[in-house]
Amino acid sequence: MAKNFYRMTATARNHLKMAVGDTKRIWGGRQAKKYAAEFLAGLQHIADNHQRLHSAHRCTLTQGTEFSIYLVQHRYVAYQPFGQDCVIITGIFHEKMNLPARLKELQRITRHEIDAVKRAVKGSKSTPH
């Protein structure tokens, strides 16, 4: 059985870089490394469990978008399942943000990034490893 995996859009990578940078600025380098490692483990948790992570509250927050969300380290991770074994991480937002508005904006600005990730994933699955 293939291991579930995630891929990040450029926007999501930038969001993560800013979150880790904020942690480093406030709490120092050691804490930022710990935060980054725990956050990446949270992204893998989403990939491994995305089919079971739905809740009524999260569905309300994502209404009108194509995203699902999950809270990791005080930040909501926006993602889209792609097939059975992949999720595309599209954005990362602090839990205190106006999430419905930010998700609608994210959907507008990341369409091309999501399509590029889908093409890359399809290409890697058709290429022998």
Secondary structure, 3 states (H helix, E strand, C coil): CCCCEEEECHHHHHHHHHHHHHHHHHHCHHHHHHHHHHHHHHHHHHHHHHHHCCCHHHHHHCCCCCCEEEEECCEEEEEEEECCCEEEEEEEEECCCCHHHHHHHHHHHHHHHHHHHHHHHHHHHHCCC
